[in-house]
Amino acid sequence: MGINYFAPVRLILSLAPVLAGRRGKIVSALLPPFPNWAAYLASKTAFDVWFRPAGPELNRMGISTATMYFPLVRAPMIEPTAAYRKWPALSPAYAARVIARSFYAGKRAYKPWWLAFARPAAPLAVRRVAARHL
């Protein structure tokens, strides 16, 4: 909670005056539910619940906000979990391009096309994969 909720909220609130004067941009990212990440995802979701209603307030100050709904990103954080090393994941460079394109296009959210189909099936699929790999 300290890293994924309290710290970004404090950081945004303290930097808002500076960001407002420079047409700043803030991005938040969420993942679908993955086993072994319950605490991490809960803290990210807490930030999202704060960030979505804070977005219009920040926008009025001249700060752009966006939320990215990404699948797994191949970052060093996933390496300790052996099961995720073979899972499909976005490259960090691709994720950065999606974020940049979203801001340039003025989009407030990015959701991959397949998310509408994957979200209802995610809990079931995750349980099946977890049973095989964990």
C-alpha positions in Angstrom: 0.0 0.0 0.0 2.9 2.3 0.8 4.5 2.0 -2.7 1.4 1.6 -4.9 -1.2 3.7 -3.2 0.1 6.2 -0.5 3.3 7.2 -2.3 1.8 8.0 -5.7 -1.1 9.9 -4.1 1.3 12.0 -2.0 3.6 12.5 -5.0 0.7 13.6 -7.3 -0.7 16.0 -4.7 2.7 17.5 -4.0 3.6 17.9 -7.7 0.2 19.0 -8.9 1.1 22.8 -8.8 4.2 22.2 -10.8 2.5 19.8 -13.3 -0.4 22.2 -13.8 2.0 25.0 -14.9 3.7 22.7 -17.4 0.7 20.8 -18.8 1.8 17.7 -17.0 0.7 14.1 -17.7 0.0 11.3 -15.3 -0.6 7.7 -16.2 -1.9 4.8 -14.1 -1.8 1.2 -15.1 -3.8 -1.8 -14.0 -3.4 -5.6 -14.6 -6.0 -8.3 -14.8 -6.0 -10.6 -11.8 -3.0 -12.9 -11.5 -2.4 -15.5 -8.8 0.3 -14.7 -6.3 -0.2 -11.0 -6.9 -3.2 -10.3 -4.6 -1.6 -7.7 -2.4 0.1 -5.9 -5.3 -3.2 -5.8 -7.3 -5.1 -4.7 -4.3 -2.8 -1.7 -3.8 -2.9 -0.8 -7.5 -6.7 -1.0 -7.4 -6.8 1.2 -4.4 -4.8 3.8 -6.3 -7.1 3.4 -9.3 -10.2 4.0 -7.1 -8.5 7.3 -6.0 -7.1 8.2 -9.4 -10.3 8.0 -11.5 -12.3 10.6 -9.5 -9.1 12.7 -9.0 -8.7 12.8 -12.7 -11.3 15.4 -13.5 -9.9 17.6 -10.7 -6.4 17.3 -12.1 -7.7 17.9 -15.6 -9.3 21.2 -14.5 -5.8 22.2 -13.3 -4.4 21.5 -16.8 -2.9 18.0 -16.0 -3.8 15.2 -18.4 -4.6 11.8 -16.9 -4.9 8.4 -18.4 -5.4 4.8 -17.2 -3.8 1.9 -19.1 -5.3 -1.5 -18.7 -2.3 -3.7 -19.7 -1.7 -7.4 -19.7 1.5 -8.6 -18.1 4.6 -6.5 -19.0 7.9 -8.3 -19.2 9.6 -6.2 -16.5 12.2 -7.3 -13.8 9.4 -7.5 -11.3 7.9 -10.7 -12.7 11.2 -12.6 -12.9 11.0 -14.0 -9.3 7.8 -15.8 -10.2 8.8 -18.7 -12.4 5.3 -19.3 -13.7 5.2 -15.9 -15.3 8.5 -16.2 -17.2 6.8 -18.1 -20.0 3.5 -16.2 -20.1 2.9 -13.9 -22.9 3.8 -10.3 -22.0 4.2 -6.9 -23.5 7.7 -5.5 -23.9 8.4 -2.4 -21.9 9.1 -0.5 -25.1 5.7 -1.5 -26.6 4.0 -0.4 -23.3 5.8 2.9 -23.5 4.6 3.5 -27.1 1.0 2.7 -26.1 1.2 5.3 -23.3 2.8 7.9 -25.5 0.3 7.4 -28.3 -2.6 7.6 -25.9 -1.5 10.9 -24.5 -0.8 12.4 -28.0 -4.3 11.2 -29.1 -5.9 12.7 -26.0 -7.2 9.3 -24.8 -8.1 9.0 -21.1 -7.9 5.2 -21.1 -6.3 2.4 -23.1 -7.9 -1.0 -23.1 -6.8 -3.7 -25.6 -9.6 -4.9 -27.9 -9.6 -8.3 -26.4 -10.1 -7.1 -22.8 -13.9 -7.1 -23.3 -13.7 -10.9 -23.9 -10.9 -11.7 -21.5 -12.2 -9.9 -18.4 -15.2 -12.2 -17.8 -13.0 -15.3 -18.5 -9.9 -14.2 -16.6 -10.7 -15.7 -13.2 -11.4 -19.1 -14.7 -8.4 -19.0 -17.0 -6.1 -17.9 -14.2 -7.2 -20.7 -11.9 -6.6 -23.3 -14.7 -3.1 -21.9 -15.5 -2.2 -21.5 -11.8 -3.2 -25.1 -11.1 -0.7 -26.3 -13.7 2.2 -23.9 -12.9 2.1 -23.2 -9.2 
